[in-house]
Amino acid sequence: MPPPRRTRLAPSPTGALHLGNARTFFINWLLARQNGWEIALRIEDLDGPRIKRGAAEQAVEDLAWLGIDWDEGPVWQSNRMEPYRSAIARLVEIGHVYPCVCTRSEVDRSASAPHAEDGGAVYPGTCRGRYASATAAREATGRAPAMRFAVGDGGAGFDDGFAGRVEMEVAERLGDFVVAKADGTPAYQLAVVVDDAEMGITDVVRGDDLLDSTARQMLLYTALGWGDRIPRFTHLPLVVGADGRRLAKRHGDTRLATYRAAGVGPGAILNRLATWSGMEKIAAATRATDFMGRFDLARLPRGPIVADAAALAELDGGRS
Ligand code: GLU
């Protein structure tokens, strides 16, 4: 028998679980449970300054409150520095990364290229080939260098489970990207690839704001010699506010913990998430399992889902 497929739920404790990311987790969970995949829970807590105290524990509690369960974890990225360091060392060894002493504002100023989709400027390659080693870079500039992955002229392509064929010109659109920050912390792109590869993740389901990241991650898999471990990706259209921007604080307080404190039950939340995921409401729903067998990727709306004021007010009405 082939080993079971595995996916992961990977909250970042940089903020609370709200209706937008809860919907992504709900769909990920349904796809897994409907297809017999295993689920690992991974807390992506490497982004030091942006981590909010207690947010990870709260996310775990919120997921459980919805009836979303998992088979392994929580695994904390902050407890797994060793495998990240050795992957970075491997990239240094094969000459696929280089030290970079540019600050973010220098990168922004020097970029004549258009800004990449994720809000950052395309790195113009200032430090590429400039320093023989991280030590040399530090000695020459007095600055602690980050390590940047040289993408070469590579593009990346993959067949997405929802978006279809995706082809991305990584060099042109995104540029060389950071795999280790100046303080030595592994960057998201690197940590996620190491984790997904080591945890045997076969299926990644996440928001389509990460399509650009997937392209970068494909290059990392290949460079690390893990081409055979690249998971199948399914990128979901996000929930946006009436202004077309990704659902966030500016659209009101949609944190699960807030609804919960106000007496809104998990059934009302799940029904809201369900209607944003191409499913019918279930009047008597109380747990995620009530929706088992009802999710169908083919019925997921193709574009962003708008969380209009009426939909949000309906839940606010439940706060009594
Ligand atoms: N931790 C990321 C987030 O919450 C998800 C990363 C991923 O799925 O690869 O946005």
Boltz pocket constraint, residues with backbone or C-beta under 6 A from the ligand:
constraints:
  - pocket:
      binder: B
      contacts: [[A, 10], [A, 11], [A, 12], [A, 44], [A, 192], [A, 205], [A, 206], [A, 210]]
      max_distance: 6.0
